Amino acid sequence: MNYQQLLALFKETHHELQQRAARSVDTSLVIRNWLFGWYIVEFEQGGAERAELYGKRLIDKLSRELKTLGLKGISSTSLSPTTSLINN
């Protein structure tokens, strides 16, 4: 093996494993979003606070409070579609 082959091997390994990591993250985010949707639907379908926090108000409140807990990428806009994963 010469130096150019060594460089090519590094490049190929990096590229392949970077793609696998991205696919793994994508799969994990789909699972996370499905679970978030399920949690929201379950909460809305039962519980004493349901009438008070139904729909958009619940999503807005969750988004604000999750941000204060340090969760990133959890805006109202990103949470709203998660319930459609369950309701369809």
Secondary structure, DSSP 4 states (H G I P E B T S, - for coil): --HHHHHHHHHHHHHHHHHHHHHHHHHHHHHHHHHHHHHHHHHHHSSTTTTTT-THHHHHHHHHHHHHTT--S--HHHHTTHHHHHH-
